[in-house]
Amino acid sequence: MSKAMDVFWHDDVLRHDTGFGVFEAPPSDLLDHQTQHPESSPRLMNMRALLRNGPVADQLAWHAGRHATEAELVRFHTADYLRSIESADGSGRRFSSTTLMNPGSLSGLLAAAGTSLAALEQTLQSRRPAMALVRPPGHHAAPAMADGYCFFNNVGVAAQAARAAGLERVAIVDWDVHHGNGTQAGFYADPSVLTISLHMDHGAWGPSHPQTGGVDERGEGAGEGSNLNIPLPFGADDLTYAMAFERFVEPAIRAFAPQLLIIANGLDASQFDPNGRQLLTMKGFNHLAQRARVLADELCEGRLLVVQEGGYNPAYSAYCLHAATQGFIGQASSLPDPLAYMPAFAGRSEADIEALAQALAGAGWQF
């Protein structure tokens, strides 16, 4: 059977050590047992295992990733920021209460960004979906700031590489449960990159995340109208996400007509994720991925880059990734869902979407 999707992996992504503490916070002397940081290697190892062992396995072609170069990183990040990351590799540093580098982590960060670039290069050449199975995530990393477990903005670095390769229009769709504030910040004044974030309506969370993720954050200057935020209420389910994607995301992407579609594939909007309060199931992720594949085929000649972001239930996230991967291939999910049980709430979903449509209209969006 011919392979349907390329997957890129580099072992160094496991070398980023986030340690133990109170979930994502520093250790506490009040506890007998600290817990492993949620953004740790087991979650990604399980994702790789499901792709290798599940029904989709024989349709995937695996490839080696690589490290990003400084020249590639400074297309998105500032040189001074790179120096701060490099200096932290020697003794470690906690950039925020949740965002930790232990000594020796830099190779993992470089592998995440570089493997995303390797996957980009593949989809530009093959014009079929390519996935970068990487950690740490990147979408909270701004050009000069680490945030939310993120250090290098993997999708941002990839989008800039695509522009450097000659593409004039790139679209990024981020369905991680949290607002992709770093990606927004990096392209806020850039009309060549359309950034769309569907996320839990959590608002700003301090100096490292001053953006609200609200509908009024539309871009600035030449980039006005090229940043679309879709803040979804807590408890949004498969139907709500599907309706939001059809009602808002698809028209925005079609109007923009990108030559490349990048998906920031966060899986922490699942029903069982400790870092989110949404209700997506394997079926919900599969549907979103199938719609992304349709858009890439229709508008981008098949160029579809998938970069792994969040997903912090170390078991269920792997099942959600398998379902999404089949969706990116254009298939329904064939692996039984081991956990999901919450039904879709049609009446509530319709009301939530209508309320969001009114909010978007008030901010100047027309759908």
C-alpha positions in Angstrom: 0.0 0.0 0.0 1.4 3.5 -0.9 1.9 5.7 2.1 -0.6 8.6 2.5 1.2 10.8 5.0 4.7 11.6 6.1 5.6 11.8 9.8 8.8 13.4 11.0 10.5 12.5 14.3 13.8 13.3 16.1 14.9 11.6 19.3 16.2 14.8 20.8 12.7 16.1 21.4 12.8 13.7 24.4 15.8 15.5 25.9 13.9 18.5 27.0 13.5 17.8 30.7 10.6 19.5 32.5 11.1 17.8 35.8 8.6 17.3 38.6 6.5 19.6 40.8 2.9 20.5 41.5 1.7 19.7 38.1 3.2 22.6 36.1 4.2 24.6 39.2 7.5 24.3 41.1 7.9 21.5 43.7 6.2 21.9 47.1 7.7 20.7 50.4 4.1 20.1 51.6 3.8 17.0 49.3 5.1 13.5 49.7 5.2 13.0 46.0 5.8 15.5 43.3 4.1 15.0 39.9 5.7 15.0 36.5 5.3 18.2 34.6 2.4 17.8 32.1 4.6 18.7 29.1 6.9 15.7 29.4 8.2 13.0 27.2 5.7 10.2 27.9 2.8 12.0 26.2 4.8 12.2 22.9 6.1 8.6 23.2 2.5 7.4 23.5 1.5 9.4 20.5 4.3 7.8 18.5 3.3 4.4 19.8 -0.3 4.8 18.7 0.8 5.9 15.2 3.1 2.9 15.0 0.7 0.3 16.4 -2.7 1.5 15.4 -4.7 0.9 12.3 -3.2 3.9 10.5 0.4 2.6 10.8 0.7 1.1 7.3 -0.3 4.4 5.7 2.5 6.5 7.4 6.0 7.0 6.1 8.5 7.9 8.9 11.3 10.3 8.4 14.2 11.7 10.5 13.9 15.3 11.7 16.7 17.7 12.3 17.8 20.7 14.3 16.9 24.2 13.3 19.7 26.7 12.5 20.0 30.1 14.0 19.3 31.6 10.6 16.0 29.8 10.4 15.0 30.7 14.0 15.7 34.4 13.6 13.2 34.7 10.8 10.6 34.6 13.6 12.5 35.2 16.9 14.9 38.0 17.8 18.6 37.3 18.1 18.7 38.5 21.7 15.9 36.1 22.6 17.9 33.2 21.1 20.9 34.2 23.2 18.7 34.0 26.3 17.5 30.5 25.4 21.1 29.4 24.7 22.3 30.8 28.0 19.6 28.9 29.9 20.9 25.6 28.6 23.9 25.6 30.9 22.2 26.0 34.3 18.5 25.9 33.5 15.9 28.6 34.0 12.2 28.9 34.8 11.0 31.5 32.3 7.6 31.7 33.9 5.8 29.7 36.6 4.9 27.0 34.1 7.7 27.3 31.6 10.9 25.5 32.6 14.2 24.6 30.9 16.5 22.3 32.8 20.2 22.0 31.8 20.6 20.3 28.4 17.2 21.1 27.1 18.3 23.2 24.1 18.8 20.2 21.8 15.1 19.3 22.3 14.0 22.8 21.4 16.1 22.9 18.3 14.9 19.5 17.3 11.2 20.5 17.6 11.7 23.6 15.4 14.0 21.8 12.9 11.7 18.8 12.6 8.8 21.1 11.9 11.0 22.6 9.1 11.8 19.1 7.7 8.1 18.3 7.6 7.5 21.6 5.8 10.1 20.9 3.2 8.4 17.5 2.6 4.9 18.8 2.0 6.2 21.6 -0.2 7.8 19.0 -2.4 5.3 16.1 -2.2 2.1 18.1 -1.9 0.6 15.6 0.6 0.2 16.0 4.3 3.3 16.0 6.5 3.4 15.9 10.3 6.0 17.0 12.8 5.6 14.9 15.9 7.4 17.2 18.3 7.7 18.7 21.8 7.8 21.1 23.4 4.9 22.9 21.8 5.5 26.4 20.4 2.4 28.5 19.8 2.7 30.6 23.0 6.3 31.6 22.2 6.4 35.1 20.9 9.4 36.6 18.9 11.1 37.6 22.2 9.2 35.7 25.0 8.8 32.2 26.2 5.4 31.3 27.6 3.1 28.3 28.3 5.7 25.5 28.0 6.8 27.0 24.7 10.3 28.4 23.7 10.5 28.4 19.9 7.3 28.9 17.9 7.5 25.9 15.6 4.6 26.9 13.4 5.8 30.4 13.2 9.3 29.4 12.2 7.8 27.1 9.6 5.5 29.8 8.2 8.5 32.1 7.8 10.5 29.4 6.1 7.6 28.9 3.6 7.6 32.6 2.9 11.4 32.5 2.4 10.8 29.6 -0.1 8.7 31.8 -2.2 5.1 31.3 -1.0 3.1 34.5 -0.9 0.3 33.4 1.4 0.3 31.0 4.4 -2.6 30.2 6.7 -2.2 28.8 10.2 -5.1 27.2 12.0 -4.6 26.5 15.7 -7.2 24.4 17.5 -5.1 23.9 20.7 -7.4 24.6 23.7 -5.4 27.7 24.5 -5.1 30.9 22.5 -2.1 30.9 20.1 -0.9 34.2 21.4 2.8 33.8 20.4 1.8 33.1 16.8 -0.6 36.0 16.8 2.1 38.3 18.1 4.6 37.2 15.5 2.3 37.9 12.5 0.0 40.6 13.9 1.1 43.2 11.3 1.8 40.7 8.4 -0.8 40.4 5.8 0.9 37.4 4.1 0.1 35.1 7.0 -3.5 34.5 8.1 -3.6 33.3 11.8 -6.7 31.7 13.1 -7.1 30.4 16.7 -10.0 28.4 18.0 -9.6 28.2 21.8 -11.2 28.1 25.2 -12.2 31.7 26.2 -9.6 32.0 29.0 -8.5 35.6 28.4 -5.1 37.0 29.2 -3.0 35.4 31.9 -0.3 37.9 32.7 2.8 39.6 31.3 3.8 36.5 29.2 0.3 36.3 27.7 -1.1 39.9 27.5 -3.3 39.0 24.5 -6.9 38.2 25.4 -7.7 36.0 22.4 -10.8 38.1 21.8 -12.5 38.7 18.6 -11.4 42.4 18.5 -7.7 41.3 18.1 -7.8 41.5 14.3 -4.2 42.5 13.5 -2.7 45.9 13.0 -1.4 48.1 10.2 -1.1 46.1 6.9 -2.1 43.0 8.9 -5.5 44.4 9.9 -8.0 41.6 9.3 -5.4 38.8 9.1 -5.8 37.5 12.7 -9.0 35.7 13.5 -9.7 34.6 17.1 -12.6 32.3 17.8 -13.0 32.1 21.6 -15.3 29.2 22.5 -17.2 28.9 25.8 -16.1 26.4 28.3 -17.7 23.0 27.6 -17.7 23.3 23.8 -18.1 19.9 22.3 -17.6 18.2 18.9 -20.6 19.9 17.4 -19.7 23.4 18.6 -16.2 23.0 17.2 -17.5 21.6 13.9 -20.0 24.4 13.5 -17.4 27.1 14.3 -15.0 25.6 11.8 -17.6 25.6 9.1 -19.1 29.0 9.9 -16.0 31.0 10.5 -12.7 29.2 9.7 -13.5 27.8 6.3 -14.9 31.1 4.8 -11.9 33.0 6.2 -9.4 30.6 4.6 -11.2 30.5 1.3 -11.2 34.3 1.1 -7.5 34.4 1.9 -6.6 31.6 -0.6 -3.4 30.4 1.0 -0.8 28.3 -0.8 0.0 26.4 2.4 -2.1 25.4 5.3 -0.4 24.8 8.7 -2.3 23.1 11.5 -1.2 23.7 15.1 -2.5 20.4 16.2 -3.3 20.8 19.9 -5.2 18.0 21.5 -5.9 19.5 24.9 -9.5 20.4 24.0 -10.4 16.8 24.7 -12.9 15.7 27.3 -10.1 14.2 29.4 -7.3 16.7 29.3 -6.1 18.2 32.6 -5.2 21.5 31.0 -8.5 22.3 29.3 -12.2 22.5 30.0 -13.6 21.5 26.6 -15.3 18.3 25.4 -13.8 17.2 22.1 -13.6 13.5 21.4 -11.6 11.4 18.9 -14.5 11.9 16.5 -14.3 15.7 16.9 -10.6 15.8 16.2 -11.1 13.5 13.2 -13.7 15.8 11.7 -11.6 18.9 12.1 -8.7 17.1 10.5 -10.8 15.9 7.6 -12.0 19.5 6.9 -8.4 20.7 7.0 -7.5 18.2 4.4 -10.3 19.3 2.2 -9.1 22.9 2.4 -5.5 22.0 1.7 -6.5 20.0 -1.4 -8.9 22.7 -2.6 -6.7 25.7 -2.1 -3.1 24.7 -1.5 -2.5 21.9 -4.0 -2.3 19.5 -1.1 0.3 21.4 0.9 -0.6 20.6 4.5 1.8 20.8 7.4 0.7 19.5 10.8 2.7 20.4 13.9 2.0 18.9 17.2 1.1 21.3 20.0 -0.7 20.5 23.3 -2.4 17.4 24.6 -1.6 16.5 28.2 -3.5 13.4 29.0 -0.6 11.0 28.2 -2.9 8.2 27.1 -6.1 9.8 25.6 -4.1 12.4 23.7 -2.5 9.6 21.8 -5.8 8.2 20.7 -6.9 11.7 19.7 -3.8 12.1 17.6 -4.5 8.7 15.8 -8.0 9.9 15.0 -6.7 13.3 13.7 -4.1 11.6 11.6 -6.7 9.5 9.9 -8.6 12.7 9.3 -5.6 14.4 7.7 -5.4 11.4 5.4 -9.1 11.9 4.6 -10.5 8.9 6.5 -13.0 8.5 9.3 -11.5 7.3 12.6 -11.3 3.5 12.7 -10.0 3.1 16.3 -12.6 2.7 19.0 -12.7 5.6 21.5 -11.7 4.1 24.9 -13.1 6.9 27.0 -15.4 9.5 25.6 -19.0 9.6 26.8 -20.3 13.1 26.8 -23.0 13.7 24.1 -23.3 16.6 21.8 -25.7 19.4 22.9 -27.2 20.6 19.7 -29.3 23.4 21.1 -26.5 24.8 23.2 -24.0 24.6 20.3 -26.3 26.5 18.0 -26.8 29.2 20.6 -23.1 29.5 21.3 -22.3 29.8 17.6 -24.9 32.5 17.1 -23.6 34.5 20.1 -20.1 34.2 18.7 -21.2 35.3 15.2 -22.8 38.4 16.8 -19.5 39.2 18.7 -17.5 38.8 15.5 -19.8 41.0 13.6 -19.5 43.7 16.3 -15.7 43.5 15.9 -15.9 44.0 12.1 -15.9 40.4 10.8 -18.4 39.4 8.2 -19.5 35.8 8.0 
